[in-house]
Amino acid sequence: MPFVQRNHSDKITGVYASIQPGYAEEHLPDDDPEVISYLNPDVEINYFPELYALADFSIQDGSISSVSTSAQISAIFYIEVGTYWVFFAEPQSNTNYVPLCYNHNHTVFVSEKTEDFFVVSALSGGVPSDPMSLSVEVKRVQ
């Protein structure tokens, strides 16, 4: 457990293995966030979701007419009016991902998500409806 030295702003300016009488007498645990930050100044902790997958698809006459995806999405299936299954190429280790769906004329949302797929639903005026196209982004929290 280290002993720390602080400046007039109470920031750590030194970490020592043993007490330093007169300037490093505060004892902190090894896993204290301030100690870790001081000892690893270049380590950046990123809690923001990272872009994992993209998909754009078009819907025509009750089926998916075209698909453009990143490698992480393997298939998109038309289930019924306003409902589509989007499958990952490989099962996810957990459901710590956020699928974001976009269409300018419809309300689009994810109604279910699993490690293998998620379900996209589209409404127009509160009623299931097929938009001409949809865009999906999947962001993962690592």
C-alpha positions in Angstrom: 0.0 0.0 0.0 1.6 3.2 -1.2 2.2 6.5 0.6 1.3 9.6 -1.5 2.6 13.1 -1.7 0.1 15.9 -2.7 0.4 19.5 -3.9 -1.5 22.5 -2.7 -4.4 21.5 -5.0 -4.6 18.1 -3.3 -3.4 16.3 -6.5 -1.0 13.4 -6.1 2.5 14.4 -7.1 4.4 11.4 -5.8 3.9 7.7 -4.8 6.3 5.9 -2.4 6.6 2.4 -1.1 7.3 3.7 2.4 6.4 6.7 4.5 8.3 9.9 3.7 8.2 12.0 6.9 7.1 15.5 6.3 5.8 15.1 2.7 4.4 11.6 1.9 2.5 10.4 5.0 -0.9 9.6 3.5 -1.5 5.9 3.1 -3.8 4.7 0.2 -4.7 1.3 -1.1 -3.0 0.0 -4.2 -6.3 0.0 -6.1 -7.2 3.6 -5.2 -8.4 5.4 -8.5 -6.1 8.4 -7.8 -3.0 6.1 -7.3 -3.9 4.1 -10.5 -4.3 7.4 -12.5 -1.0 8.8 -11.2 0.9 5.6 -12.0 -0.7 5.2 -15.4 -1.1 8.7 -16.8 -1.4 7.6 -20.4 -4.1 5.0 -19.7 -7.5 6.2 -21.1 -10.6 4.6 -19.6 -13.3 4.6 -22.3 -16.8 3.8 -21.2 -18.4 5.0 -24.4 -20.0 2.6 -26.7 -18.0 1.8 -29.8 -19.5 1.3 -33.3 -19.7 -2.5 -33.9 -21.9 -3.1 -36.9 -23.8 -1.2 -39.6 -26.7 -2.2 -41.9 -28.9 -0.5 -44.5 -31.7 -2.4 -46.0 -34.7 -1.7 -48.3 -38.1 -3.2 -48.1 -40.4 -3.8 -51.1 -43.6 -5.8 -51.5 -43.3 -7.6 -48.2 -39.6 -8.6 -48.5 -36.1 -7.3 -48.0 -35.1 -6.1 -51.5 -31.5 -5.1 -50.8 -29.0 -5.2 -48.0 -25.7 -3.5 -47.3 -24.0 -4.5 -44.1 -20.7 -4.7 -42.3 -19.2 -8.1 -41.7 -20.7 -8.4 -38.2 -24.3 -8.7 -39.5 -25.0 -11.9 -41.4 -28.7 -11.7 -42.3 -31.9 -9.6 -42.1 -35.2 -11.4 -42.4 -38.7 -9.9 -43.1 -41.1 -11.4 -40.5 -44.3 -9.5 -41.0 -45.3 -5.9 -41.8 -43.1 -3.6 -39.7 -41.0 -6.4 -38.1 -37.5 -7.5 -39.1 -34.9 -9.8 -37.5 -31.3 -8.8 -37.8 -28.8 -11.6 -37.1 -25.2 -11.3 -36.0 -22.5 -13.2 -37.9 -21.3 -14.6 -34.6 -23.2 -14.9 -31.3 -22.4 -12.0 -28.9 -21.0 -12.9 -25.5 -23.7 -10.8 -23.8 -26.4 -8.2 -24.6 -24.3 -5.2 -23.8 -25.0 -3.7 -27.2 -27.2 -0.9 -28.3 -29.0 -1.2 -31.7 -29.9 2.3 -33.0 -32.5 2.3 -35.9 -33.2 5.2 -38.2 -35.9 6.2 -40.7 -37.2 9.7 -41.3 -40.9 8.8 -41.8 -41.5 6.0 -39.4 -41.1 5.4 -35.7 -38.4 2.7 -35.5 -37.3 0.8 -32.4 -35.8 -2.5 -31.2 -38.4 -4.6 -29.5 -36.2 -7.6 -28.5 -32.5 -8.4 -28.4 -30.5 -11.5 -27.7 -27.0 -12.7 -28.2 -27.8 -13.9 -31.7 -30.2 -11.3 -33.1 -32.4 -8.3 -32.4 -35.9 -7.4 -33.7 -36.5 -4.1 -35.4 -40.1 -2.8 -35.4 -41.4 0.1 -37.6 -44.6 2.1 -37.0 -46.4 4.8 -39.0 -49.2 6.5 -37.2 -48.9 3.9 -34.4 -49.6 1.1 -36.8 -47.0 -1.5 -38.1 -45.8 -0.3 -41.5 -42.9 -1.1 -43.9 -40.7 1.9 -44.6 -38.9 2.0 -47.9 -35.5 1.6 -46.1 -34.0 1.4 -42.7 -30.5 2.1 -41.3 -29.2 0.3 -38.2 -26.1 1.0 -36.1 -25.0 -1.4 -33.4 -22.8 0.0 -30.6 -21.1 -2.2 -28.1 -20.1 -1.4 -24.5 -16.8 -3.2 -23.9 
